[in-house]
């Protein structure tokens, strides 16, 4: 049952951005109304690369709290004939995933979600055909970032070359970091223990930044964009990879994210449009009047990577885990002895990614 407790729209939209693990103008915001506790939120991304494909099903909660994942939904991938081609498996927290299935160029896809007696379905989305070329670069500078005072900042850029065609292209980018963190080796006394394996820690950079580009109304075929920024810290002591995922999306998906961007950037001044839910492409089949938040998008995808080493960083970095023979073992910070402690909730593994290679 939908209650009358209004929730934070900005919080809900930032939550959706975290799901897309992880960016023109429109004439007006054509969505109205207020988000209330108990509304359904469905977000999914289906791409043409061999990766984990995820749909999240959740429900809005009280003000200031994250939407609560729904574990008992039945989620199916549909093809252009609206036939079920795969069932997503629940992995907890409202996440449903499939492996080994990817989008085929020119095909249309949708999702179907069953909750009790209610059936929800997205509109069919066609896999785009166009893609751009990203040439990545980075720099390290001193500039205001999270504060007004200058900070050490790492910035990722893309010089993007659009295809030579008159057909419209709409792009969105997400940016993820992966760095290696060696744990301190404490030999102890007696028979020495094995050297602990290093940590490979991953996280989205600036998850609330929406990188969008509308190539339908421009004659230029090359553009340079700032894709992400983050403060420089001791994560850059060792090789630090940046993975940029370019998503070629449909016009409807682009307009959805453009509206999300407007609401996220709405600072609540006297003359701002009041925050409002952004309606997507998912509806209750039997009750079209029910408000369903979220979007199921289909994207043609390209991943480009760049990496830094300590030699690239012009700032002094301190290694908190440097080993000293006379230093007591219990005086080393927990991040020096545990990947979990270092990651602090971020994804990590002891195995190097397949693409962890250097020139």
C-alpha positions in Angstrom: 0.0 0.0 0.0 1.3 3.5 -0.9 1.6 5.7 2.1 1.5 9.5 2.2 5.1 9.9 3.5 7.1 11.8 0.8 10.6 10.6 0.3 13.7 12.5 -0.9 13.7 12.6 -4.7 17.3 13.5 -4.9 18.2 10.5 -2.7 16.2 8.1 -4.8 17.8 9.3 -8.1 21.3 9.0 -6.7 20.3 5.5 -5.6 19.5 4.7 -9.2 22.8 6.1 -10.3 24.6 3.7 -8.0 22.7 0.8 -9.7 24.2 1.7 -13.1 27.4 0.7 -12.0 27.8 1.4 -11.5 25.8 10.9 -19.1 21.1 18.7 -24.9 18.4 20.1 -23.4 14.7 19.3 -23.3 11.9 21.7 -23.5 10.3 21.0 -20.2 10.0 18.5 -17.4 6.9 16.6 -18.4 6.7 14.6 -15.2 4.6 15.7 -12.3 3.5 14.5 -8.9 5.3 13.5 -5.8 7.1 10.3 -5.0 5.6 8.5 -2.0 6.6 5.7 0.3 5.7 2.3 -1.2 6.2 3.0 -4.9 7.9 0.4 -7.1 11.3 1.2 -8.6 12.7 -1.1 -11.4 16.0 -0.4 -13.2 17.8 -2.6 -15.6 20.6 -2.3 -18.2 21.0 -4.9 -21.0 24.1 -4.6 -23.1 25.7 -6.3 -26.1 28.9 -7.4 -24.3 29.5 -10.6 -22.3 29.0 -9.3 -18.7 26.8 -9.7 -15.7 23.4 -8.3 -16.7 21.4 -6.9 -13.8 17.8 -5.7 -13.0 17.0 -4.2 -9.6 13.5 -4.3 -8.1 12.9 -2.2 -5.0 10.3 -0.1 -3.2 10.6 3.4 -1.9 10.8 3.7 1.9 10.6 6.6 4.4 12.2 9.9 3.9 16.0 9.8 3.7 16.2 6.0 3.5 17.3 3.9 0.5 14.7 2.0 -1.4 14.3 -1.5 -0.1 15.1 -4.4 -2.4 12.3 -6.8 -3.2 13.5 -10.5 -3.2 10.4 -12.4 -4.3 9.9 -11.0 -7.9 10.0 -13.0 -11.0 12.0 -11.2 -13.7 12.2 -12.3 -17.3 14.0 -10.9 -20.4 11.7 -10.6 -23.4 12.6 -10.5 -27.1 10.9 -8.5 -29.9 8.1 -11.0 -30.0 7.6 -10.5 -26.3 8.7 -14.1 -25.7 10.6 -15.0 -22.5 14.2 -15.7 -23.4 15.8 -15.8 -20.0 14.9 -15.6 -16.3 16.9 -13.5 -14.0 18.1 -15.1 -10.7 17.7 -13.3 -7.4 21.0 -12.6 -5.6 19.6 -10.5 -2.8 19.0 -6.8 -2.1 16.5 -6.7 -5.0 19.2 -7.6 -7.5 18.4 -10.1 -10.3 21.1 -11.2 -12.7 21.8 -13.4 -15.8 25.1 -14.5 -17.3 26.0 -15.7 -20.7 23.3 -13.7 -22.6 23.9 -10.5 -24.4 22.0 -8.2 -26.7 22.1 -8.7 -30.5 22.4 -5.7 -32.8 19.1 -4.7 -34.3 17.0 -6.8 -31.8 14.5 -5.3 -29.4 14.3 -6.3 -25.7 12.1 -5.7 -22.7 11.7 -7.0 -19.2 8.7 -8.5 -17.5 8.4 -8.4 -13.7 5.8 -10.3 -11.7 5.0 -9.3 -8.1 2.1 -11.2 -6.6 -0.9 -10.6 -8.9 0.7 -7.7 -10.6 2.5 -7.9 -14.0 4.9 -5.1 -15.0 6.5 -4.7 -18.4 8.8 -2.3 -20.1 8.5 -0.9 -23.6 10.6 -2.7 -26.2 14.0 -1.1 -26.7 16.1 -1.6 -29.8 19.9 -2.1 -29.6 21.5 1.0 -31.2 23.8 0.4 -34.2 26.1 3.4 -33.8 29.1 3.8 -31.6 31.8 6.4 -31.0 35.6 6.1 -30.4 36.9 7.2 -27.0 40.5 8.3 -26.6 41.2 8.7 -22.8 43.6 10.9 -21.0 44.1 12.2 -17.5 45.8 14.8 -15.4 46.7 15.6 -11.9 46.2 19.2 -10.7 45.7 21.3 -7.7 42.2 22.9 -7.8 39.1 23.3 -5.7 37.0 20.1 -5.7 35.0 19.2 -2.6 36.1 22.3 -0.8 36.9 25.9 -1.8 40.5 25.4 -1.1 42.8 23.7 -3.7 43.1 20.0 -3.5 45.0 17.3 -5.3 42.6 16.1 -8.0 42.7 13.4 -10.6 40.6 14.1 -13.7 39.7 11.7 -16.5 38.9 13.1 -20.0 37.6 11.5 -23.2 38.2 12.9 -26.7 35.4 11.3 -28.5 35.1 10.8 -32.3 31.6 10.4 -33.5 30.8 8.2 -36.5 30.6 9.9 -39.9 26.9 9.6 -40.4 23.8 11.8 -40.3 22.0 9.3 -38.1 21.5 10.5 -34.5 23.6 9.1 -31.7 23.0 9.4 -28.0 25.8 8.5 -25.5 26.2 7.9 -21.8 29.4 7.0 -20.0 30.1 5.4 -16.6 33.6 5.4 -15.0 35.0 2.8 -12.7 38.4 2.6 -10.9 40.3 -0.5 -10.1 43.6 -0.4 -8.1 45.9 -2.9 -6.5 46.6 -2.7 -2.8 49.4 -5.0 -1.4 48.9 -6.1 2.1 51.8 -5.8 4.5 53.9 -9.0 4.9 54.5 -9.7 8.6 57.0 -12.6 8.7 56.6 -13.0 12.5 58.8 -15.6 14.2 59.5 -19.2 13.5 58.3 -20.7 10.2 57.4 -17.7 7.9 53.8 -17.5 6.7 53.0 -17.1 2.9 53.0 -13.7 1.4 49.4 -12.4 1.5 47.8 -12.0 -2.0 47.2 -8.4 -3.0 43.7 -6.7 -3.1 42.2 -5.5 -6.4 39.6 -2.9 -5.3 36.9 -1.5 -7.6 34.5 1.4 -7.3 32.5 3.8 -9.4 34.1 7.3 -9.7 31.6 10.1 -9.0 28.5 7.9 -9.2 26.2 11.0 -9.1 27.8 12.5 -12.2 25.8 11.9 -15.4 27.9 12.1 -18.5 25.5 12.6 -21.5 26.0 13.6 -25.1 23.4 14.3 -27.8 25.0 13.9 -31.2 21.8 14.4 -33.1 22.0 18.2 -33.4 25.6 18.9 -33.9 27.9 19.0 -37.0 31.1 18.4 -35.1 32.4 14.9 -35.1 34.8 15.3 -32.2 34.2 16.4 -28.7 36.2 16.5 -25.4 34.5 15.7 -22.2 35.4 15.6 -18.5 34.1 12.1 -17.4 35.1 11.9 -13.8 37.1 13.5 -11.0 38.3 12.2 -7.7 40.6 13.3 -4.9 44.2 11.9 -5.0 45.0 9.6 -2.1 47.2 6.6 -1.5 45.2 4.5 -3.9 47.6 5.9 -6.5 50.7 4.4 -4.9 50.4 1.4 -7.2 48.9 0.8 -10.7 45.5 2.5 -10.9 43.2 1.5 -13.8 40.2 3.6 -15.1 37.6 1.7 -17.1 35.2 3.9 -19.1 32.0 2.2 -20.3 30.5 4.0 -23.3 26.8 3.3 -23.7 25.1 4.1 -27.0 21.5 4.4 -26.1 18.1 5.3 -27.6 16.7 8.8 -27.7 14.0 7.8 -25.1 16.7 6.6 -22.7 18.7 9.7 -23.3 15.8 11.9 -22.5 15.1 9.9 -19.3 18.6 10.4 -18.0 18.6 14.1 -19.0 15.5 14.5 -16.8 17.3 12.7 -14.0 20.2 15.0 -14.4 18.0 18.1 -14.2 16.4 16.8 -10.9 19.8 15.8 -9.5 21.1 19.3 -10.2 18.0 21.0 -8.8 19.3 22.9 -5.7 15.9 23.9 -4.5 16.0 27.6 -5.0 12.9 29.8 -4.9 12.4 29.6 -8.7 13.3 26.0 -9.2 10.8 23.4 -10.5 10.0 21.3 -7.4 11.6 17.9 -7.4 9.4 15.3 -9.0 9.6 11.6 -10.0 11.0 10.9 -13.4 8.7 8.4 -15.2 10.4 5.8 -17.2 9.3 3.1 -19.7 7.9 0.5 -17.3 4.2 0.2 -16.4 1.7 -2.1 -14.7 0.0 -4.1 -17.5 -3.4 -4.1 -15.8 -3.2 -0.8 -14.0 -1.6 1.9 -16.2 -2.4 4.5 -13.5 0.1 3.0 -11.1 3.3 5.1 -11.0 6.4 2.9 -11.6 9.8 4.5 -11.3 12.9 3.5 -13.1 13.9 2.4 -16.6 15.0 -0.6 -18.6 17.6 0.4 -21.2 19.3 -1.5 -23.9 22.8 -0.3 -25.0 25.5 -0.9 -27.5 28.6 -0.9 -25.3 32.3 -0.2 -25.6 34.8 -0.3 -22.7 38.1 1.7 -22.9 40.8 1.7 -20.2 43.7 3.8 -19.2 46.1 3.4 -16.2 48.4 5.5 -14.1 51.5 4.5 -12.0 53.1 6.2 -9.2 55.5 7.9 -11.6 52.6 9.9 -13.1 51.6 11.4 -9.8 53.2 14.8 -9.1 52.1 14.8 -5.4 53.8 13.2 -2.4 52.1 10.0 -1.3 52.7 8.2 2.0 52.5 4.5 2.2 50.7 3.7 5.5 51.6 0.0 5.2 55.4 0.2 4.7 57.0 -2.6 6.6 59.6 -1.8 9.3 61.4 -4.8 11.0 61.1 -3.3 14.5 57.5 -2.1 14.2 55.1 -4.2 16.3 52.6 -6.2 14.2 49.6 -4.9 16.0 50.6 -1.3 15.3 49.8 -1.6 11.5 46.4 -0.3 10.5 43.7 -2.8 9.6 43.8 -1.7 6.0 47.3 -3.0 5.8 46.3 -6.5 6.9 42.8 -7.0 5.4 41.3 -6.4 1.9 37.9 -6.0 3.5 39.1 -3.3 5.9 40.8 -1.5 3.0 37.8 -1.7 0.6 35.3 -0.4 3.2 32.3 -1.8 1.3 33.7 -1.5 -2.2 34.1 -4.5 -4.4 37.4 -6.4 -4.1 39.0 -9.6 -5.1 42.4 -11.3 -4.7 42.4 -12.2 -8.4 43.7 -9.8 -11.1 41.2 -8.9 -13.8 41.8 -10.5 -17.2 42.6 -7.0 -18.6 45.2 -6.2 -15.9 48.0 -5.8 -18.4 50.7 -3.2 -18.9 52.4 -2.0 -22.1 
